[in-house]
Amino acid sequence: MGDLRSRIVLGGVATMAMLAGGAFGQTAPVEPTRVETKSPTTMRPEIRGTFGIVAAGRVYTVAAGTQMLTQGGNAIDAGVASVFAASVTEISHFGLGGEAPVLIYNAKTRKVIAISGQGPAPAKANPQLFRDKKMTMVPGNGPLGGTLPAVVDSLALALENGGTMRLEQVLQPAIAYADGFAMYAFLRDFFVSEQKKTEQWEWSKRTYYPDGKIPAVGEIFRQPNLAKTLRTIAAADHAAFEATHDRIKAIEAGRDAFYKGEIAHHIADADQKDGGVMTYDDLSHYRGEVGEPTTTKFYGYDVYKTGPWSQGPALLEALNILEAAHIKEMKPDTAPYIHTATEAINLAFDDRNAYFGDPRFVKMPLAGLLSKAYAADRAKQILPEASVTHRVGDPYAFDPSVKRTGPTYVPHAIPVTGEKPGDTTSVQVVDKDGNLFSATPSSGWILGGAYIAGDTGVPLSNRMTVFDLDDNSPNVVAGGKRPRTTLTPTVVLKDGKPFLAIGTPGGDNQEQQILNVLLRVLCYDTPLQLAIEQPRFNSLHFHSSFAEHQDEPGVLEIEDRVPADVRAQLTSEGHKLKVLGPYAMSTGIVAVGVDPTYGTLRGGADVRRERYAFGW
């Protein structure tokens, strides 16, 4: 209860800071006269404002983004600074050597762009490499566990394609945190539980346990090697700008200091010394992509996701199925509503596992998967009873441009008991102009043992374990190929205008936890913070993306605030319920957006996982 009370107090502090808007020269907008009703009670207040709002995983991360807004930056500048800050202060779940897929809504161009932010496998990676080592799956930790670091490239591309600042500017909060930040309890718990696994690698021990001890809560924790790496990037940006006065060239110079300079040599040398296959050539030739997102229209809202190199389009398919099943006519927290949403998720995720992969390597029937006609066909497969088998659809019949080239792939669980996969964080930003920034940064986590690449202070990614070793899989490992990542930013527009940016940690659960909240907001106009705090459900039916690809057919996690009679009805329909505590779902939604009625800004943060939001 003490932790819960502290979160409520923190929410109150944020509220008081917002109400003191006069200190920032803000004037409260005049609303039209209307009949007032009492606002629903939430554990935290919904943040409201007109200047900008940052929502993210930790207060340090939110503070970094807010600092950029006060210095004149926009949502993209703030989002980039927040992600860099998270890579220093949220290292239980995310580090600089990980990945950061990004969606940006640019208020000037009125377009949404997708930045891949997911590094590929090293060139020498292939199934035989792991089979020769008697491995039945790709490891998620250590020198063989990392895809190429994508964070610096992704954030540089974000600045170039919507930001106004340079790397030197947005890196300042992260550099300050690397010089030292006060240890907090959530992170320290991971330092305790993962010490033995992390200390097996020399530079990991030197970086996180330099004196063989764990910093106490409140003690200053320093990462001098990481600070040096960040300063090297900033210095290259600064020097190039002084010479050219060209912002883009300066950003490129800062980016190249990481991928083409001494940092890259040190990363590659350390990885190979410890048994990895990442090379300097891999790093120096790496370049992320800026492209079109995938999208669908759901009850008049345009929902945008990244491409099928991620699990993003699975949410779009699920939304299409639910629209065909008339989910809006069902009442939330009832058995028909939960049953229908769960079955739609299961159908979409079985398709995810069968068809999704890096489009540079795999030709897939994406147009068929996202067609309304295919969704209507899939909706007919939702029966009164819970599904306990895997049901892959036939999207080829709805996409004549793509021909089937082999048998449909159905994953199988590997009979190995491995580590529970690590997790993720999330950064969402909106500014006064309506720019939206949505990022899902991850990997380089401590869980299972962080692998630090030499004296760079950079923890490498853990994303290689998402690959399959089955040659029939569209997600089979290959050099230069991106794994089908679970990382999944989300942007929603209404009538072509910015409406919402939303994200969460949670691995495979990310899409359906976002879905839980989206349905409340898009179908029932539920206030944002209230929607985030409502009871959640989460299917475990489909094969996991990680490690052993385990599945639990028919199993549904559900929070106990869902009424007992509803849970009883779901059980009678064949759902195998795992009943969790009142706010115990493994998630941490953060969201920001624009109120379509008044044009003002709003934001919310989950009480689960101690998420934070602040703005005015």
N, C-alpha and C positions, 0 to 999 in steps of 0.2 A: 504493500500500500504506500510505503514511503516514496518509491519511485514514481508511482502514479500521481501522488500529490505534487511531487516536484515538477512533473510535466504540466499539470494544470496551472501551477504557479508561473512557469515559464510562458505558458500561453497567455496568462494575464499580463505579464510584463510586456509581451509583444503587443497586446491590445492597447495598453496605456501608451506605449511608444507611438502607435498609430494615431491615437486620439490627440497626441501632442503635435499634430500635423502642422500647426502654426510655426513650429520651429524650423520647418523646411519650406515655409512660404506657401503651404497648400491651403486652399479654400474649399470647404465642404460643398459639393454640388447641391443645388436646390432641386428637390424631388417634387413631382406633382402631388397634389393632395389626393390621398386615398385612405380607405379604411384600413387601419392597422390591425394586424393580428399578432399574437405573441409568437416570437421566433422559436423554433424547436430547439430543445436543449442539446448541446453537444459538449463533449469533454474539452474541446478546444474551440476558440472562436474562428470563424471564417475571416481571413484577412481581406480587407477591402481598401481600395486606394485609387489614385489617378496617376501616380508617378512610375511605379514599377514594383514587381513582386518576384522574389526568388524563393523557390521551394526545393529542398534537397535533403540529403541524408543526415547532416550534422550541422550544428550551429557554426562551426568554422567554415564550412563550405558555403552556407548561406551568407555569412559575413563577407566573404571574398567577392561574391557576386554583387551584393549590395554596395560595396565599396566602389566597384566599377560604375554602377548607375549614378552614384553621387558625384563621380568624376566626369560625368558627361557621356559615358558609354551607353550603348543600347543593350537590348536583351541578349544579343549574340556575344558581345564583349563580356557581359556579366556571366553568361553561361560558360564561356571558355575559361574565365578566371575561376569559376566555381569548380569545374571539372579538374583543373590543375590543383586547386586546393584540396579537393577530395583525394587526389592521388598521393598526397602527403599525409593527410590526417585520417583517412578512412581505410588504412592499409589492411585492416582485417578482411576487407571485401574488395579492395581495388587499389592498384598501384600503377605507376607511370608506364610500366612495360606491358600493360594490358590493352584493352580496346575501348572504344567509345563511339558507337554508332549515334548519329545525330540527324534529327529532322529540324529544318528551319522554315518558318513562314516569314517571308520578307514582305513587310507592309508596303514598300515602294513598288515592287514588281508584282505583288499579290500572288506570288507563286510559292509552292512548297518544294524544297529540294531535299534530297537524301544524301548524306555523307556516310560512306560505308563504315569507316572506323573499325573494321574487323580485319586484322592482319591474316595473311595466308600462311600455310605451312611452309617451312624451309624447303628449298629446291630438292634436297636429298631425302625428303620424307616420302615413304611409300609403304604399303602393307608389309612387304617383305622385310623391311628394316625392323619392324616390331616382331614379326614372326621369328626372325633369326635370333631374337633375344628371348624367345619362348614366352612372349606376351600374347594374351588373348584379347587385349584391348589397349588403346593408347593411354599412357599414364597422364594424370592431371597435375602432377607436381614434378619438379626437378628439371634438369637441363633438356629433357625430351618433351616436356609438357607444354612448351610455349610456342604459339604462333608468333609471327613477326610483330614487334611492338607497333601498335597503330595509334596510340593516343596523341602523340605530338603531331603526327601528320594530320589526323582528323581535326584537331583543334586549329591547326594552321589553315586548313581548308575552310573551316567555319569562319575564321576571321576574314579570310580573303573573299568569301562569298556571302557577306552580310554584315560583318563587323565594321567598326570604325577605328579600332585601336590596333596596336602592334603586340607581338609576343612579349617584348620587354615590359610593356605596361601591365598586361593581364597576368604576368608571372609574379608580380611583386608580392601579393599575399601568400602564394605558395612558397616562395623563397623565404619569407619571414617565418612561415610555419616549419619549414625544413630546418631553419636555424633553432627552432624550439617551440613546442606548444605544450600546454598542460595536458597530461595524460588523463583520459576519462575512463570510467569503469567498463563500458561496453568493449572498448578496444583492449584494455588490460586483461580482461577475461580470456581473450583469444591469445594474448601473449603467454598467459599461464598454460592454457590447454595445449598449445601448439609448440611449446618451447623445444621439446625433444625432437620433433619432426623437422623443425626449422634449423636447429643447430647442427644437423648432419652435414650441412654445406658451410664451408669455411666463411665465405663472405656474408652469408645470411646471419651467422652467429655474430660476426663482427659488427654488422649493421644494426640488428635488433636486440642483441644481448651482449654489448661490448664489454661489460664487466662481469658477465655471467649472472646478472641479476635482472629482475623485471622492475621497471619503474612503477612507483606507487601512484595511486590516483592523486592528481594535483601536482605531481613532480614534472619538471620540464623534460620532455623527451626530444632529443636532437638527432638529426640525420645529416651529418656534415657532407658525406659523399653525394647524397641526393641534392643537397643545396648547391654543391659545386657544379653538378650536371645542369641544374636549372639556370644557374648563373651563366654557364657557358652558352646556353641557348639564348638567353637575354642579351649577352654581350655581343653575340654575332648579329642579332637583330639590330642592336644599337649602332654598331659599327657600319653596317650596310646602310642604315637610314641616314647617318651622318654623311656618308659618301654620296648617296643618290637622292635623298629626300623622297624616296619612292616607298610607300608603305608596303606594297605587295612584294617588292624585291627584298625589303627588310625581313618580312615574315618568312620568305623562302630561305633567306640566309640563316635565320634562326633555326628553321626546320632542318636544313642541311647540316647544321652543326651537330645535330643528333644522329642523323642517318648516314652522313658521309664523312664525318670527322673522327677525332680520336675516341669519342664516346662509342661509336659503332664498332671500332676496332676492339675496344675493351670488352664490349658486350659479347661479340663473336668469339674472341679468344677465350674468355671465361667459360662460355657455354661449351665450346669444343673440348676444353681442358677437362671438364667434368662429364664428358660423354655425350654431349648434344651434337647436333648437326647444323646449327645455324651458322652462317658465314657472313663475312663482311659484304660479299657480293649480294647476298640476300637483302641485307639492310640498305645498301647503297642504291639498289634498283627498285626498292619498294615505293609505291605511290598508290594512295587510296583513290577512291572514285567519288565524283560528284555526279549525281544523276537524278532521274525521275523516281519518285516514290510509287508504291502501289496504292490503290485507293478504291473505295466503294462508297455508294450513297446509302445511308441507313436512316429511314424515316426523315428524309430531308437534310440530314447532316452529311458532310463529306469527311470521311475518316481516312487518314493517311498513315501508311506504314512503310517500313523499308522493304527491300526486295526479298525474293525467296532464298537468298543466301542467309537469311534470318528466318525466324519463325513468324515474323510479322504478318504475312498474308493469311496465316491461319486464323487470326482474329477477324480479318475481313470476311473470310469464308463463314466463320461462325455467325457473324452479324447477318450475313445474307440468309443463312439457314433460319435464323431466329425471326427475321422479318417475314420470310415465307411461312413460318409457323405461327405468325401473329402474336409474338411475345408481348406486344404493347397492350393487348387485350387481357393479359393475365395480371393478377395482383402479386406484387413482390412478397417474398417470404411465405408463399404458399407452395404446396407440393407440386401442382402443375407447372408453376413458374420455374422452380428449381430443377425439376425433372427435365423440362424442355431445354433449359439452358445447358444442363449437364450433358444431355445427349447430343446437342449441337456441337459442343466442345469436343466430345469424343469422336464424332464423325470428322470434324475438321482436323483434329490432331492425328488421326489415323492417316488422313491424306497428307499431312505434313511429313510424317515419317516415310511415306511411300514415294513421294514425288519431289520434295524440296531439296535443293542443293545449289551450289555456286553456278549461276547461269553461264559462266565462262567455260564450264566443263560439262554441264548437263542441260539438255533440251527438255523442257517440261511444258505441260499444257496449262500454263498459268492463266491464260484467258478463260479456259474452260473451268478451272478451279474457282475463279472469281465471278463467273457468270451467274446472273439471277436465275436462269433456267436450270443450271446445275444445282443451285441451292434449293430450288423448289423440289427437284427430284430427290435430293438428300433429305429434305424435311419430311418427305413421305416415309422415310425409314425410321423416324422417331415413333416408337411403339409405346403402348401403355406401361410396358415393363422395362426395367433397366437393361441396357446391353451388357453382356458379359463376354462378348467376342469382339475381335477387331474387324471392322467393316470398312475396307478401302473402296472408294468410289471409282467411277470410270469417267473422268473429265475429258478424255479424248473424244468422246461422243459429242462434246459441246465445244470442241476446239479443233476444227478441221485443218488448221494450219500446222498441226503437230501430229506426227504418226508415232504410234507405239513401236518401240524398237526391241523390247524384251519383256520378260515376265514382270508382273507387278511385285515390287519388293515389299516384304513384310518383315520388320525387325524381329529379332528373337533375343531373349534375355541370355546373358552369358553367366554361367553358374560359378561366379566368383564373388566373394564378399569384399568389396573395396571400401574406400573412404566415401563419406557423404560429400557430394560436390560442394564447392564454395558458392559464393553468392555475389551480389551485385549492389549497386547504389543507383541513384537517379537524380537528375538535375533538370528542373523546369523553370523557365523564366518568361515573363511577359513585361513589356515596357509601355510607356505612355503612348507610343505610336502604334501599338498593336503587333509589334514583332513578337514572334514566339520561338523559343529555343527548347527543344526536347532532346535529352541525351540519356543513354543508359550505359554508364561506364562500368567496367568489370574486369576481373582477372588481376593477377599479381597479388592474390589474397594470401593470407597467412594460413587459412584452414588447410590442413594436410601438409603444411610445411612450405613456407615461402622460399623461392629460389632467387637469390640476389646475384645479378650478373657482375661479378668482380667488384672493382672499386668504384663503380658508377652509382651505387645506391639504388639501382633500378631493379625491382622485382619483376621477373618475366611472367608472361601470360600463363594461364592454365587451360586454355581453350582447345588444345590439341585433343583432349579426351572426348570431345564431342564427335570427332570423326569415327566412322566405322572402319573395320578391317575386312568387312564382307565386300567382295568385288562387285556384287550385284546391287549394292546400295548406291543411290545417287549422291550420298554423302561419304563415300569411301575416301580415305586419305590419299592425297596426291600432292606432289611438290607444286607450290604456287597457288594452291586451291584454298579457298576460305571454307572453314567448317560452317555447318548450318547453325549459326549461333542462336542462343535463346534471347539475346539482347534486343530490346524492342521498344524504341521511342514511339510516341503517338502524338499526332496533331489532328485536331478537328476544326473544320470551318462550318459556318452556318451562313447560307446565302452569300458565299464567297468572302465572308469576313471572318477574322480570327475569333475563335470560340474557346478552344481548350488545348493545353499541352499537358500530357499526363504520362506517368511512368512509375515503375516499382522494381525493387529486387524480387527474386523468387525463382530464378531458373525457369523450368518448364511452366511454372505456375504464373509467370508474369502476365501472359495474355488473358488468362481467365480471371485473374484478380483485377486487371484493368477492365475487363468485361463486366465484372460485378458492379463496378462504379459507373461505367459508361451507361449501362442499362438504366440505372437510377436517374442519371442526369438527362439522357437523351430521350428516354421514353416517358418519364414521369416528372421531369423538371424539378427534381430534388435539389435543394441547395447543396453546394459542392462539399463543404465540410461534413454535412449530415450524410451525404452519399458515401463519403469515405469511411465514416464510422459505423455504417450499417452492418448487420451480420453478414458473414461471407461463407461461401461454399467453394470447394476446390476438388476437381476430379483427379484421381490417380490411375485412371483406367488405362491410359495409353502408355506406350514404351517411352521411358525417359531418354532425354538427349545425352545423358552423361554415362561414362564408364561402362557399366554392365547392361545398360538399357533395360532396366527392370520395369515391369508393369504390374499393376494390381487391378485386374479386371473387375469392374463394377464397384470399386471402392470410391467413396466420396467423403472427403473431409468436410466437416460442417461445424460452425461455432454454436455453442449451446444456447445462445440468445434466439436462435431459430426455435419457434414454439415446439414443445414436446409432441403435440398431436401431428404437426407437420412432419417431424422426424419419424414418427411412427408410420405415417402414410408412405413416406419414401422407402422405409424399410420393407413395408408390405409390397412395394412395387419392385423389389429386388435390389435396391441400392444397399451396399454394405457400408454402413456409416462408421466413420471414425469421428467421434464427438470431441471437439476441442473446447478450451476455455472461452470466455466471453470475447476476448480480443487476442486470441492465440494463433490466428492464421499466420503462416510464414510469409509475410508480405510487408509492405511499407509504402503505400501509395502517396505520391505527392503530385499536386496538380495546380495549374494556374490558368487564367483565362480572362476573357472579356465578357462582362454582363451584356447580353444582346439588347436588353431594354434600355439601359442607361449609358452604355459605352464605358462604364467604369471597370476597374480591374478587380479580380478576386483570386484568392489562393487558399489551398487547404493542405494539411499534412496529417498523415496517419498517426494515431496514438500507438499503433503497433510499430515496433522497431525505433521508437523515439525520433520520428522524422521532424523536420523543422520547416517553417515558412515565415517570411518576414517581408514587409514592404509597406508602402503608403501611397 
